[in-house]
Amino acid sequence: MVVGVAVVAWKAPVVAAGLTAVLVGLALVARGAIQSVMGVFGMA
């Protein structure tokens, strides 16, 4: 995934910045969802 963003950054840095922001946002949402599920099962 990092190599893919790097290739895009080489050709279109603005697009790569947007793509990176989207990926970071998805990671934060996934982290929150995982913590929520673990909390439901008493594992957090």
VOFITI-575693 format. One line per field, with one value per residue: residue number from 0; residue in three letters; x, y, z of N, C-alpha, C in turn. Coordinates in steps of 0.1 Angstrom, whole numbers, padded with zeros to 4 digits. Example, Ala and Ser with C-alpha at 12.3 -4.5 7.8 and 13.67 -1.06 7.14 Angstrom:
BEGIN
num: 0  1
residu: ALA  SER
nc1: 0132  0128
nc2: -0057  -0022
nc3: 0078  0071
cac1: 0123  0137
cac2: -0045  -0011
cac3: 0078  0071
cc1: 0132  0129
cc2: -0033  0000
cc3: 0078  0079
This chain:
BEGIN
num: 0  1  2  3  4  5  6  7  8  9  10  11  12  13  14  15  16  17  18  19  20  21  22  23  24  25  26  27  28  29  30  31  32  33  34  35  36  37  38  39  40  41  42  43
residu: MET  VAL  VAL  GLY  VAL  ALA  VAL  VAL  ALA  TRP  LYS  ALA  PRO  VAL  VAL  ALA  ALA  GLY  LEU  THR  ALA  VAL  LEU  VAL  GLY  LEU  ALA  LEU  VAL  ALA  ARG  GLY  ALA  ILE  GLN  SER  VAL  MET  GLY  VAL  PHE  GLY  MET  ALA
nc1: 0008  0019  0039  0023  0010  0033  0041  0019  0023  0046  0038  0015  0013  -0006  -0029  -0020  -0016  -0043  -0052  -0036  -0047  -0073  -0067  -0056  -0078  -0096  -0082  -0083  -0111  -0114  -0099  -0113  -0137  -0128  -0120  -0144  -0159  -0143  -0146  -0173  -0172  -0158  -0131  -0115
nc2: -0012  0012  0015  0018  0043  0059  0057  0070  0095  0103  0110  0125  0146  0159  0144  0121  0130  0134  0107  0095  0108  0098  0070  0071  0081  0059  0039  0049  0048  0020  0012  0023  0009  -0017  -0015  -0009  -0032  -0050  -0040  -0046  -0073  -0074  -0073  -0051
nc3: 0000  0008  -0012  -0034  -0028  -0029  -0056  -0068  -0056  -0068  -0094  -0090  -0066  -0050  -0052  -0040  -0014  -0006  -0008  0011  0034  0034  0038  0064  0078  0075  0089  0115  0119  0117  0139  0161  0158  0163  0190  0202  0198  0212  0237  0241  0244  0267  0267  0266
cac1: 0000  0029  0045  0013  0009  0046  0040  0010  0030  0056  0031  0005  0015  -0019  -0038  -0014  -0020  -0057  -0053  -0031  -0057  -0084  -0062  -0055  -0092  -0101  -0075  -0088  -0124  -0113  -0094  -0124  -0147  -0122  -0120  -0158  -0162  -0136  -0153  -0186  -0169  -0151  -0117  -0108
cac2: 0000  0024  0017  0024  0058  0065  0058  0081  0108  0107  0115  0135  0147  0164  0132  0112  0136  0130  0093  0093  0113  0088  0058  0074  0081  0045  0032  0054  0042  0006  0011  0026  -0002  -0028  -0012  -0010  -0046  -0056  -0035  -0053  -0086  -0073  -0075  -0038
cac3: 0000  0008  -0025  -0043  -0026  -0033  -0071  -0071  -0052  -0078  -0105  -0086  -0051  -0044  -0051  -0030  -0001  -0004  -0007  0025  0044  0034  0044  0078  0083  0075  0099  0127  0121  0120  0153  0170  0157  0170  0204  0206  0198  0223  0249  0243  0249  0280  0265  0265
cc1: 0009  0035  0035  0011  0022  0046  0031  0016  0040  0050  0021  0005  0002  -0028  -0033  -0016  -0034  -0059  -0047  -0041  -0069  -0079  -0061  -0068  -0098  -0094  -0080  -0102  -0123  -0108  -0105  -0134  -0141  -0123  -0134  -0162  -0155  -0142  -0166  -0183  -0161  -0136  -0108  -0106
cc2: 0013  0026  0023  0039  0065  0067  0069  0094  0112  0114  0127  0137  0151  0152  0122  0117  0133  0116  0089  0097  0103  0075  0060  0074  0067  0037  0037  0049  0028  0004  0013  0015  -0014  -0026  -0013  -0024  -0053  -0052  -0042  -0067  -0086  -0075  -0062  -0032
cc3: 0000  -0005  -0035  -0041  -0030  -0049  -0074  -0067  -0062  -0090  -0102  -0071  -0044  -0042  -0041  -0016  0003  -0001  0007  0036  0045  0041  0059  0085  0085  0087  0113  0130  0124  0135  0163  0170  0165  0185  0210  0207  0210  0236  0252  0248  0262  0279  0265  0279
